[in-house]
Each structure stands twice: as C-alpha cells, then as structure tokens.
Amino acid sequence: MNNDAMIEYWNGAAGQKWVDQSDRLDAMLGQFADGVLDAAAIQSGERALDIGCGAGVLTLGATAKSGGAVGSLGVDVSTPLLALARKRAAEAGSPATFEQADASAYTAEYKLDLMISRFGVMFFEDPAAAFAKIHGQIRTDGRMAFMCWQALSLNDWAFAPFQAALPLLKEAPPSPDPTAPGPFAFADKERLADILTEAGWRNSSIEPFETEITLPGNDVETSARFMLQLGPLSRLIAEQDLDPQSILSAVTDRLAENAEPDGRVKMKSACWLVQANA
Ligand SMILES: C[S@@+](CC[C@H](N)C(=O)[O-])C[C@H]1O[C@@H](n2cnc3c(N)ncnc32)[C@H](O)[C@@H]1O
C-alpha cells in the first residue's frame, strides 16, 4: 500500500492553503467536529486517536471533552498542518499530542480508547488495510466515530461551483474513479460498510448527516473567491491555464442564487456519520 501521492499533496500547496484558510475552514466545518464529538460521547480520562487530524481542532476538542487531564492524539502526514496543530495546543495549554505519520502504517505507543476523524480517513490507497491497522491501535472494547462526505453531486457547496465553471474549461475534466483516494471516496455506503467489516470493526452504523454549510465570506464574491482557492477548481485553473476572472464571475453568479439577505451563502451538504465497535 502506497499513499505517497496523497502525502505529497498534503505537504504541498494544498496543506499550505489549509493552513492559510484554517480559521475560515474551522468556522465552516465546526458543526461536523461537533457531530463527531457528540457521537463519540467521550468519557472522562478517555484518549482518542484523531486520524488525519490536520490543524488539530477535533483532537483539541476531544481532549477538552475528556476533562483535559490526558491528551488525545492526532496523526497526520502534513508538516504545515501539524505545525499549526502543535501551536494551537501550546497556546491552549492542552495536553493533546500530535504525530507525523501515515495512519495506515502507524503503531501507537499505547492503546487508545476510540478513533475519531473529521474528513481525514478518505485518502488511503487500501482503505481496508488502513482501517485494520487503525483498529489495532484501539482497545478491545473501544469504538470509532467519524464524518466523511457523501457523493459530490449531493454536496451543493462543492458541486455547484464546479458545475458553474464547467462551460469555461478548455477540456472536460477526466471522469474520476469514484472510489479513488479523495474527499468523496466513501460516497458508497455499502462499500464503506464492507471496508469496515473487512478491517475488523463490528456493528457499524452509517447514518446521513445532512445540513447546510455557510461558506466563508460576508458577501457572495468573497465566498466564490474562497471556493476557487481550495479543491478541484484551483487545480483545474492551474492545469488548464484558465482565466481566473471569468471562472470567478461564473461561480459568483451561481452562488448568488443561494445568498441570504445579509449576503452570506448557504449551501446543502451531505455527510455520513459513521460509528462502529472495535
Ligand atoms: C480534508 S483534511 C481534514 C483535516 C482535519 N481533520 C479537519 O477536519 O480540519 C484531510 C487530512 O488528512 C490528512 N491525511 C491524508 N492522508 C493521510 C494519511 N495516510 N495518514 C494520515 N493523515 C492523512 C491530510 O494531511 C489532511 O490533514
């Protein structure tokens, strides 16, 4: 199993953009961290293993939920995101700790009580082997709770800007393999259930978590600029040498359809909230 492509991706421009936009991303994605922590029901003194922890919001949240005397552990491959996570923990005086490692090959020094993640588990070349390895880091009667995206087409916040830009592309983007590592790799609920079972997790439940996302920005154009900076659109603009101004204008027009009277843009989102026993 080789996750080199994703490791390179999260250590390059993508990881740096997530750092630069971390406060806005955390505001946009806060409800999903809350959803994981509510489902995880962390008890006093429990330590969670946060997979693909990024800038550490969920790891810090889990540590606070457990009473703050012991630290949860965040694992990630991204140097820039882990630097921010450690800075945040130091500033908060949190005992949360962070390790730089490919979670599919990581062995912790001690067994953790549960695994958690917010959008950090969809990037493995061999997900069943990765979830089996993670399973081995959790105590025998432990558990997991994580959030991942349903299909791109059900997530208007990501799909609508992409569709608005399509007529302006120089060539149609290749149809992606829906199971390839990436944010939407677990769109297929049955496939995800099979992966977890094969990896040794028991009693899995995969429930829809469908809400609205408020995009960063107090006006439509700022929201559109944000959507051009992260994700597939930024890559297409660079790869196809597109005029960013015309894409911005098309995306702004589309997002305006979802603008509230105060100018903020709210779009539909669809996730899976996944739980299982070790
Ligand atoms: C979409 S970001 C989510 C970050 C964070 N959980 C959050 O919600 O803000 C995905 C994260 O998964 C990490 N990641 C990707 N592949 C990984 C792997 N094989 N092992 C550990 N982390 C990985 C990336 O570096 C990135 O920080």
Ligand as a Chemical Component Dictionary entry (heavy atoms), coordinates in Angstrom:
data_LIG
# 
_chem_comp.id                   LIG 
_chem_comp.type                 NON-POLYMER 
_chem_comp.pdbx_formal_charge   0 
_chem_comp.three_letter_code    LIG 
# 
loop_
_chem_comp_atom.comp_id 
_chem_comp_atom.atom_id 
_chem_comp_atom.alt_atom_id 
_chem_comp_atom.type_symbol 
_chem_comp_atom.charge 
_chem_comp_atom.model_Cartn_x 
_chem_comp_atom.model_Cartn_y 
_chem_comp_atom.model_Cartn_z 
_chem_comp_atom.pdbx_ordinal 
LIG C1  C1  C 0  -9.648  17.235 4.488  1  
LIG S1  S1  S 1  -8.281  17.330 5.565  2  
LIG C2  C2  C 0  -9.077  17.270 7.146  3  
LIG C3  C3  C 0  -8.220  17.789 8.261  4  
LIG C4  C4  C 0  -8.872  17.834 9.643  5  
LIG N1  N1  N 0  -9.325  16.538 10.077 6  
LIG C5  C5  C 0  -10.002 18.826 9.656  7  
LIG O1  O1  O 0  -11.163 18.410 9.672  8  
LIG O2  O2  O -1 -9.736  20.036 9.653  9  
LIG C6  C6  C 0  -7.586  15.702 5.406  10 
LIG C7  C7  C 0  -6.378  15.430 6.269  11 
LIG O3  O3  O 0  -5.999  14.061 6.130  12 
LIG C8  C8  C 0  -4.595  14.001 6.143  13 
LIG N2  N2  N 0  -4.142  12.722 5.550  14 
LIG C9  C9  C 0  -4.218  12.333 4.256  15 
LIG N3  N3  N 0  -3.704  11.099 4.094  16 
LIG C10 C10 C 0  -3.276  10.684 5.323  17 
LIG C11 C11 C 0  -2.651  9.504  5.810  18 
LIG N4  N4  N 0  -2.353  8.482  5.001  19 
LIG N5  N5  N 0  -2.350  9.427  7.137  20 
LIG C12 C12 C 0  -2.637  10.456 7.979  21 
LIG N6  N6  N 0  -3.236  11.604 7.562  22 
LIG C13 C13 C 0  -3.563  11.724 6.258  23 
LIG C14 C14 C 0  -4.170  15.239 5.380  24 
LIG O4  O4  O 0  -2.827  15.607 5.604  25 
LIG C15 C15 C 0  -5.160  16.273 5.892  26 
LIG O5  O5  O 0  -4.686  16.958 7.015  27 
# 
loop_
_chem_comp_bond.comp_id 
_chem_comp_bond.atom_id_1 
_chem_comp_bond.atom_id_2 
_chem_comp_bond.value_order 
_chem_comp_bond.pdbx_ordinal 
LIG C1  S1  SING 1  
LIG S1  C2  SING 2  
LIG S1  C6  SING 3  
LIG C2  C3  SING 4  
LIG C3  C4  SING 5  
LIG C4  N1  SING 6  
LIG C4  C5  SING 7  
LIG C5  O1  DOUB 8  
LIG C5  O2  SING 9  
LIG C6  C7  SING 10 
LIG C7  O3  SING 11 
LIG C7  C15 SING 12 
LIG O3  C8  SING 13 
LIG C8  N2  SING 14 
LIG C8  C14 SING 15 
LIG N2  C9  SING 16 
LIG N2  C13 SING 17 
LIG C9  N3  DOUB 18 
LIG N3  C10 SING 19 
LIG C10 C11 SING 20 
LIG C10 C13 DOUB 21 
LIG C11 N4  SING 22 
LIG C11 N5  DOUB 23 
LIG N5  C12 SING 24 
LIG C12 N6  DOUB 25 
LIG N6  C13 SING 26 
LIG C14 O4  SING 27 
LIG C14 C15 SING 28 
LIG C15 O5  SING 29 
# 
